[in-house]
């Protein structure tokens, strides 16, 4: 991204806070992610720009260097080692001498910062030493059904992997946009554990960007959302379900079948004179607790169903019952 303004790419001002930068990055990453723009090369290029800009602006040390040196920020350490001077070869003596001070950089070879940094790299043998650097984390939104949240699920992510640029070995050049890495598409199957809730962040360790200089790889975080279910409502690890109960069973007692999220049906005894709206708790029939520590409960709410299309005899019996209770 040589020559491009990282702040402009993320759509933030130079005084933006770390939180504002992160929010802008997430918004743009979701918009231009390859999963959302399959086959769109311009969106893929934009996604690379966004990642490169975020990598720099989200790191306080890199951001400070970028604010001072612009798109040559990666060479700031080498520039500092020269004391603000450009090392060059003096072939008449076989040694190295300084040819200019920082104040004169605009006159060196007509190239300003670019020529100075290129000369510095040449004077130090080309590549600069890198400290171990942990790879970046990535976030992916994943939507699951309530049943998938109960059983666990698998997804295949159309993700990306980063590799050091073969042209510059990670130092940054025009071929890689100045970031030192090449981004390649990658398919990754991930597991979503039972018990996830809306808002859960599932960590896939070591599957993010690779580290540099011996640094560890970053992680992938799945941002879980759970689709509403037509039968069950969830509260924490408990589930709620309405159970239709015929009027006569509610009055005289009986037995009804209660559906569960696991697919089975349980027999529920209805005591005589059960009131509409009464809730029965079925222990351990709710959602798995994330991490495998048991399950929540299923709360079955009675919904009394009145009979329809009564025969004349049935109407007479209800009239008798009404008279008795008058």
matplotlib code that plots the C-alpha trace (Angstrom):
import matplotlib.pyplot as plt

x = [0.0, 2.9, 1.8, -1.7, -3.1, -4.0, -6.4, -8.3, -8.5, -10.3, -12.3, -11.1, -9.3, -5.7, -6.8, -9.1, -9.0, -8.0, -11.7, -12.8, -10.1, -11.3, -14.9, -14.2, -12.1, -14.8, -17.4, -15.3, -14.0, -17.6, -18.5, -15.6, -14.9, -14.4, -17.2, -19.6, -18.1, -17.4, -15.3, -15.1, -11.5, -11.9, -13.5, -10.6, -8.1, -10.0, -10.0, -6.2, -5.9, -8.1, -6.2, -2.9, -4.1, -5.6, -2.4, -0.4, -3.0, -4.0, -0.4, 0.6, 4.3, 3.7, 1.1, 3.6, 6.2, 3.6, 2.5, 6.1, 7.5, 4.4, 4.6, 8.3, 7.5, 9.0, 12.4, 12.3, 14.6, 17.3, 17.0, 17.4, 20.6, 22.3, 21.6, 19.6, 22.3, 22.5, 25.3, 26.9, 30.0, 33.2, 34.9, 38.1, 38.8, 36.8, 34.9, 31.6, 31.0, 28.0, 26.9, 24.0, 22.1, 18.4, 17.7, 19.0, 17.0, 14.9, 18.0, 19.5, 19.0, 15.7, 13.9, 13.6, 12.7, 12.6, 16.2, 17.4, 15.7, 16.8, 20.4, 20.1, 18.9, 21.8, 24.3, 23.1, 23.1, 19.5, 17.4, 16.7, 16.4, 12.8, 11.7, 9.3, 5.9, 2.6, 0.3, -3.0, -6.4, -9.4, -13.1, -15.8, -19.6, -21.3, -25.1, -26.4, -29.9, -30.9, -30.6, -27.1, -26.3, -27.7, -25.8, -22.8, -22.1, -19.4, -18.7, -16.3, -14.8, -13.5, -10.7, -7.2, -3.7, -0.7, 2.7, 5.9, 6.3, 8.8, 10.1, 11.1, 11.1, 8.7, 10.4, 7.8, 7.8, 5.5, 4.6, 3.0, 1.7, 4.3, 3.1, 5.6, 3.0, 0.9, -2.7, -3.9, -7.4, -7.9, -10.7, -10.9, -13.4, -14.2, -16.2, -18.8, -19.2, -22.6, -24.1, -23.1, -25.2, -25.8, -22.7, -20.4, -16.8, -15.4, -11.6, -9.9, -6.3, -3.4, -5.5, -5.1, -2.2, 1.2, 3.7, 7.1, 10.6, 9.5, 6.3, 3.2, 0.3, -2.8, -6.3, -9.6, -12.7, -16.2, -18.8, -21.9, -25.5, -28.4, -31.5, -34.9, -36.7, -40.4, -41.0, -38.5, -37.5, -34.1, -33.2, -29.6, -29.3, -33.1, -35.6, -39.3, -42.0, -45.8, -47.6, -51.3, -53.4, -57.0, -59.6, -60.7, -57.1, -56.6, -59.8, -59.6, -55.8, -54.0, -50.7, -49.3, -46.2, -43.6, -41.1, -37.5, -34.7, -32.8, -35.6, -37.2, -40.7, -41.2, -44.4, -45.7, -48.4, -51.0, -52.6, -56.4, -57.6, -54.4, -54.8, -54.0, -50.5, -49.1, -45.4, -43.8, -40.0, -38.2, -34.8, -31.8, -33.7, -32.5, -29.4, -25.9, -23.8, -20.8, -17.8, -19.7, -20.9, -24.4, -27.6, -30.3, -33.9, -37.0, -40.0, -43.2, -46.1, -49.7, -51.9, -55.4, -57.2, -61.0, -63.1, -64.8, -67.7, -69.5, -72.3, -75.7, -75.1, -71.7, -73.4, -76.0, -73.3, -71.5, -74.8, -75.3, -71.8, -72.5, -75.7, -73.8, -71.2, -73.8]
y = [0.0, 2.3, 5.8, 5.2, 6.8, 4.1, 6.5, 7.2, 3.5, 2.9, 6.1, 7.6, 10.7, 10.9, 11.5, 8.4, 6.3, 2.6, 1.8, 3.9, 2.2, -1.3, -0.4, 1.0, -2.1, -4.5, -2.6, -2.5, -6.1, -7.4, -5.4, -6.5, -10.0, -12.6, -14.7, -11.8, -10.9, -14.3, -13.8, -10.0, -9.2, -5.5, -6.4, -8.8, -6.1, -3.7, -6.3, -6.7, -2.9, -2.8, -5.6, -3.9, -0.5, -2.1, -4.0, -0.8, 1.6, -1.0, -1.3, 1.8, 1.4, 0.9, 3.7, 6.1, 5.3, 5.6, 9.0, 10.2, 8.5, 7.7, 4.7, 4.2, 3.6, 0.1, 1.5, 3.9, 1.9, 1.8, 5.5, 6.1, 4.0, 6.4, 9.4, 11.1, 10.6, 8.5, 5.9, 5.5, 3.8, 5.8, 3.7, 5.8, 4.6, 1.4, 2.6, 4.2, 7.9, 10.0, 12.3, 14.3, 15.3, 14.9, 18.5, 18.0, 14.9, 16.6, 17.1, 13.6, 12.0, 13.9, 11.1, 12.3, 9.6, 6.8, 7.2, 7.5, 4.4, 2.4, 3.4, 2.5, -1.0, -1.3, -0.2, -2.7, -5.7, -5.6, -7.3, -6.0, -8.0, -8.7, -9.2, -12.1, -10.9, -12.7, -13.2, -11.3, -12.6, -12.8, -12.6, -14.3, -14.0, -17.4, -17.9, -21.2, -22.7, -23.4, -27.2, -26.6, -24.7, -27.7, -30.5, -28.5, -27.9, -27.6, -24.8, -24.4, -20.9, -19.3, -17.7, -16.4, -17.2, -14.8, -15.7, -13.7, -12.0, -13.9, -10.7, -8.9, -11.7, -9.8, -6.4, -4.6, -3.8, -2.7, -6.4, -6.9, -3.3, -2.5, -4.9, -7.7, -10.4, -12.1, -13.1, -16.3, -17.9, -20.9, -23.2, -24.2, -26.5, -25.4, -26.9, -25.0, -26.5, -27.4, -24.7, -21.6, -18.5, -15.4, -13.3, -16.2, -15.9, -19.3, -19.4, -21.5, -21.4, -20.9, -20.6, -16.8, -15.0, -16.8, -15.1, -13.6, -14.1, -17.0, -15.4, -17.5, -17.6, -15.6, -17.1, -17.1, -16.0, -17.1, -14.5, -16.6, -15.5, -17.9, -17.8, -17.6, -21.0, -21.4, -23.9, -23.0, -19.7, -19.6, -17.9, -18.6, -22.4, -23.0, -23.5, -22.6, -24.4, -24.3, -27.6, -27.9, -29.7, -30.8, -29.3, -32.6, -33.6, -30.3, -30.9, -34.6, -35.2, -37.0, -37.2, -35.2, -35.4, -32.6, -32.0, -31.5, -29.7, -33.0, -34.5, -36.8, -36.4, -36.8, -37.9, -35.3, -36.2, -33.5, -33.4, -32.9, -29.3, -27.9, -24.3, -22.7, -21.2, -23.5, -24.2, -27.6, -27.9, -30.8, -30.9, -31.4, -31.1, -27.6, -26.5, -27.9, -25.6, -24.3, -26.2, -29.5, -28.8, -30.3, -28.9, -26.3, -27.2, -27.3, -25.3, -26.6, -24.1, -25.5, -24.1, -25.4, -26.2, -25.9, -28.4, -27.4, -28.7, -30.1, -32.5, -31.8, -34.3, -32.7, -29.3, -30.8, -32.2, -28.8, -27.2, -29.6, -28.9, -25.2, -25.6, -27.6, -24.8, -22.0]
z = [0.0, -0.7, -1.1, 0.3, 3.4, 6.0, 7.7, 4.5, 3.8, 7.1, 6.8, 10.1, 11.1, 12.2, 15.8, 15.8, 19.0, 19.1, 19.6, 16.6, 14.4, 15.5, 14.8, 11.4, 10.5, 11.5, 9.5, 6.4, 6.8, 6.9, 3.8, 1.7, 3.0, 0.3, 1.8, 1.0, -2.4, -4.0, -7.1, -6.8, -7.3, -6.5, -3.2, -2.5, -3.2, -1.0, 1.8, 1.6, 1.9, 4.9, 6.6, 5.9, 7.2, 10.4, 11.1, 11.3, 12.9, 15.6, 16.8, 18.8, 18.0, 14.3, 14.2, 15.8, 13.2, 10.4, 11.6, 11.5, 8.4, 6.3, 4.0, 4.8, 8.5, 8.3, 7.8, 10.7, 12.9, 10.3, 9.7, 13.4, 13.6, 11.1, 13.4, 10.6, 8.0, 4.9, 4.7, 1.3, -0.2, -0.6, -3.2, -3.2, 0.4, 0.5, 3.5, 4.4, 5.0, 5.6, 2.7, 4.1, 7.2, 7.9, 7.0, 3.5, 2.6, -0.1, -2.2, -2.2, -5.6, -6.0, -4.1, -0.5, 2.1, -0.5, -1.6, 2.0, 3.2, 0.1, 0.7, 4.4, 3.6, 1.1, 3.6, 6.2, 3.8, 2.5, 5.2, 8.6, 11.7, 12.9, 16.4, 17.0, 16.2, 16.9, 14.0, 13.7, 14.8, 12.5, 13.3, 11.3, 11.9, 12.0, 12.3, 13.7, 14.4, 17.9, 17.2, 15.9, 19.1, 21.0, 19.2, 18.0, 14.3, 11.7, 9.2, 6.3, 6.3, 3.1, 5.0, 4.1, 5.0, 4.9, 3.7, 3.6, 0.2, -1.9, -3.5, -0.3, 2.2, 4.5, 4.3, 2.2, -1.5, -4.3, -5.1, -1.7, -1.3, 1.3, 4.0, 3.4, 3.0, 0.4, 1.2, -0.3, 0.0, 2.2, 3.2, 6.9, 8.6, 12.1, 14.9, 16.9, 20.4, 21.9, 24.1, 22.2, 22.7, 20.6, 21.3, 22.1, 20.7, 19.8, 19.6, 17.0, 18.2, 15.9, 12.7, 12.2, 10.5, 10.9, 13.2, 12.1, 13.4, 15.5, 16.7, 17.4, 14.9, 15.6, 16.3, 14.6, 16.6, 15.5, 16.4, 17.0, 16.4, 16.9, 14.7, 16.5, 16.8, 16.2, 19.1, 21.8, 23.4, 25.3, 28.5, 29.4, 29.3, 29.9, 27.2, 27.2, 25.2, 25.1, 25.4, 24.2, 26.8, 26.1, 28.4, 29.8, 30.6, 32.4, 34.4, 35.1, 34.7, 31.9, 30.0, 27.1, 25.0, 25.4, 22.5, 23.4, 21.5, 21.2, 19.1, 21.7, 23.2, 26.9, 28.7, 31.1, 33.7, 34.0, 37.5, 37.8, 37.8, 36.1, 35.4, 32.0, 32.0, 34.7, 34.1, 34.6, 34.9, 33.2, 34.7, 32.5, 29.2, 28.2, 26.4, 27.1, 29.2, 27.3, 28.4, 29.1, 32.7, 32.5, 30.9, 31.7, 32.1, 29.9, 31.1, 29.7, 29.8, 29.7, 27.0, 27.5, 24.2, 24.3, 22.4, 19.1, 17.0, 20.1, 19.6, 21.1, 23.8, 24.7, 24.9, 27.3, 29.5, 29.7, 30.5, 33.3, 34.5, 34.4, 36.4, 39.1, 39.4, 39.3]

ax = plt.figure().add_subplot(projection="3d")
ax.plot(x, y, z, "-o")
ax.set_aspect("equal")
plt.show()
